[in-house]
Amino acid sequence: MAVLPILSYPDPRLRTIAAPVKEVDAEIKTLISDMIETMYAADGIGLAASQVDRHIQLIVMDLSENRDPPMVFINPKVTPLVEEKQPYEEGCLSVPDVYDKVERPSKVRIEALDADGEAIDEIAEGLLAVCIQHEMDHLNGVIFVDYLSRLKQTRARDKVKKVLKIREKQSQQAAKQPEATNV
């Protein structure tokens, strides 16, 4: 398993439309494992393949507190089951340290394949409904900041640049640190 680099907003690759997965083979299963490890390493609850520059219809999620077996959605289709929308504060691994309210349908139907290629058909409400819609947007080249005003999008872009500069500086400093020796 490997931790994959996550694309950051406004990288144009995040706008790529994901293609359907043709076959759940060993390569897809390896990608699933890598994406789960990447999601956990980034302290996320969901990750779309598009965010790791693999433009296929694959999503991993774990909404549990104790890392229960993560959910995998291959070639997902999401259908809203209610007209009313609820605001929910969202964040995104591709838009670090930016959070804002987005309105989405509160109840949806999810049809997909799981990690073994078996069919899934379930009703989702609450956080699962929000999360699956957020990740589905990634597969369609949409980022949650697209729902925000132009001003908030500009602020998000500026904040992401700042966060990435800080992270880069921290990793350079960490690389310069001499390794501790056990005495």
C-alpha positions as CSV (number, residue, x, y, z in Angstrom):
1,M,0.0,0.0,0.0
2,A,1.1,3.6,-0.7
3,V,0.1,7.1,0.2
4,L,-0.7,8.9,-3.0
5,P,-0.3,12.6,-3.6
6,I,-3.6,14.5,-3.5
7,L,-4.3,17.2,-6.1
8,S,-5.0,20.6,-4.7
9,Y,-7.5,23.2,-5.8
10,P,-7.3,24.9,-8.3
11,D,-5.3,22.2,-10.2
12,P,-7.1,21.8,-13.6
13,R,-6.8,17.9,-13.3
14,L,-9.6,18.1,-10.7
15,R,-11.9,19.2,-13.5
16,T,-11.5,15.9,-15.4
17,I,-14.6,13.8,-15.8
18,A,-14.0,10.2,-14.5
19,A,-14.5,7.2,-16.8
20,P,-16.4,4.1,-15.7
21,V,-14.3,1.2,-14.3
22,K,-14.4,-1.6,-16.8
23,E,-13.4,-4.4,-14.5
24,V,-12.7,-4.8,-10.8
25,D,-9.3,-6.4,-11.2
26,A,-6.0,-6.6,-9.1
27,E,-5.0,-3.1,-10.3
28,I,-8.3,-1.6,-9.1
29,K,-8.0,-3.4,-5.8
30,T,-4.5,-2.1,-5.3
31,L,-5.7,1.5,-6.1
32,I,-8.6,1.0,-3.6
33,S,-6.0,0.0,-0.8
34,D,-3.8,2.9,-1.7
35,M,-6.7,5.4,-1.7
36,I,-7.9,4.1,1.7
37,E,-4.4,4.5,3.1
38,T,-4.2,8.0,1.5
39,M,-7.5,9.0,3.0
40,Y,-6.5,7.9,6.5
41,A,-3.1,9.5,6.2
42,A,-4.8,12.8,5.4
43,D,-7.4,12.4,8.2
44,G,-10.2,12.4,5.6
45,I,-13.6,10.6,5.5
46,G,-13.9,10.3,1.8
47,L,-11.7,10.3,-1.3
48,A,-12.5,10.1,-5.0
49,A,-10.0,8.7,-7.5
50,S,-10.0,12.0,-9.3
51,Q,-8.3,13.6,-6.3
52,V,-5.3,11.3,-6.7
53,D,-5.1,11.9,-10.4
54,R,-6.8,8.6,-11.4
55,H,-9.8,9.6,-13.4
56,I,-12.0,6.6,-12.9
57,Q,-15.3,6.3,-11.1
58,L,-14.0,5.1,-7.7
59,I,-14.8,6.4,-4.3
60,V,-13.6,5.3,-0.8
61,M,-15.2,6.4,2.4
62,D,-15.0,5.8,6.1
63,L,-17.4,7.8,8.3
64,S,-16.8,5.7,11.4
65,E,-14.9,6.8,14.5
66,N,-12.8,3.7,14.8
67,R,-11.9,2.9,11.2
68,D,-14.5,0.3,10.5
69,P,-14.2,-1.5,7.2
70,P,-14.3,1.4,4.7
71,M,-17.0,1.7,2.1
72,V,-16.0,1.4,-1.6
73,F,-18.2,2.7,-4.5
74,I,-17.3,1.8,-8.0
75,N,-19.2,3.3,-10.9
76,P,-21.6,5.0,-8.5
77,K,-24.9,6.5,-9.4
78,V,-26.6,8.8,-6.9
79,T,-30.3,9.7,-7.2
80,P,-31.8,12.4,-4.9
81,L,-34.9,11.1,-3.1
82,V,-36.1,14.4,-1.7
83,E,-36.5,17.9,-3.1
84,E,-35.6,19.8,0.0
85,K,-31.9,20.5,0.5
86,Q,-30.1,20.9,3.8
87,P,-27.0,23.0,4.5
88,Y,-24.0,21.0,5.7
89,E,-20.5,22.3,6.5
90,E,-18.1,20.7,4.1
91,G,-14.3,20.5,3.7
92,C,-12.2,18.7,1.2
93,L,-8.8,17.1,1.1
94,S,-8.1,18.9,-2.2
95,V,-9.0,22.2,-0.6
96,P,-7.1,22.0,2.7
97,D,-8.3,24.1,5.7
98,V,-11.3,25.6,3.8
99,Y,-14.8,24.8,5.2
100,D,-18.1,26.3,4.1
101,K,-21.8,25.4,4.0
102,V,-23.2,23.6,0.9
103,E,-26.8,22.7,0.4
104,R,-27.5,19.2,-0.9
105,P,-30.5,16.8,-0.9
106,S,-30.7,15.1,2.5
107,K,-31.7,11.7,1.3
108,V,-30.3,9.8,-1.8
109,R,-30.2,6.4,-3.3
110,I,-26.7,5.0,-4.1
111,E,-26.2,2.3,-6.7
112,A,-22.7,1.1,-7.3
113,L,-20.3,-1.9,-7.1
114,D,-18.3,-2.7,-4.0
115,A,-14.6,-3.6,-3.8
116,D,-15.5,-7.2,-4.9
117,G,-17.6,-6.1,-7.9
118,E,-20.8,-6.9,-6.1
119,A,-23.9,-4.6,-6.6
120,I,-24.8,-2.1,-3.9
121,D,-28.2,-0.4,-3.7
122,E,-28.8,1.6,-0.6
123,I,-30.6,4.6,0.8
124,A,-28.3,7.2,2.4
125,E,-29.2,10.1,4.8
126,G,-27.2,12.6,6.9
127,L,-23.5,12.6,6.6
128,L,-23.3,9.6,4.2
129,A,-25.7,11.3,1.8
130,V,-23.6,14.5,1.9
131,C,-20.3,12.7,1.6
132,I,-21.4,10.5,-1.4
133,Q,-22.7,13.6,-3.2
134,H,-19.5,15.5,-2.4
135,E,-17.3,12.7,-3.8
136,M,-19.6,12.2,-6.8
137,D,-19.0,15.8,-7.7
138,H,-15.3,15.1,-7.9
139,L,-16.0,12.3,-10.4
140,N,-17.8,14.9,-12.4
141,G,-15.1,17.6,-12.2
142,V,-16.9,19.6,-9.6
143,I,-15.3,20.9,-6.3
144,F,-17.4,22.0,-3.3
145,V,-16.1,25.6,-3.6
146,D,-17.9,25.8,-7.0
147,Y,-21.1,26.1,-4.9
148,L,-19.7,29.2,-3.2
149,S,-19.6,32.9,-4.3
150,R,-16.8,34.1,-6.5
151,L,-15.3,36.0,-3.5
152,K,-15.3,32.8,-1.4
153,Q,-13.7,30.9,-4.2
154,T,-10.9,33.4,-4.5
155,R,-10.4,33.3,-0.7
156,A,-10.3,29.5,-0.9
157,R,-7.7,29.5,-3.7
158,D,-5.6,32.0,-1.7
159,K,-5.9,30.0,1.5
160,V,-4.9,26.7,-0.3
161,K,-1.8,28.4,-1.7
162,K,-0.8,29.6,1.7
163,V,-1.4,26.2,3.3
164,L,0.6,24.4,0.6
165,K,3.5,26.9,1.1
166,I,3.5,26.2,4.9
167,R,3.4,22.5,4.4
168,E,6.3,22.6,1.9
169,K,8.3,24.7,4.3
170,Q,7.6,22.3,7.2
171,S,8.6,19.3,5.1
172,Q,11.8,21.0,4.0
173,Q,12.6,21.8,7.7
174,A,11.8,18.2,8.7
175,A,14.2,16.9,6.0
176,K,17.0,19.1,7.4
177,Q,16.5,17.8,10.9
178,P,19.3,15.3,11.9
179,E,17.9,11.9,12.9
180,A,17.8,11.3,16.6
181,T,20.0,8.6,17.9
182,N,19.1,6.2,20.7
183,V,21.6,6.3,23.5
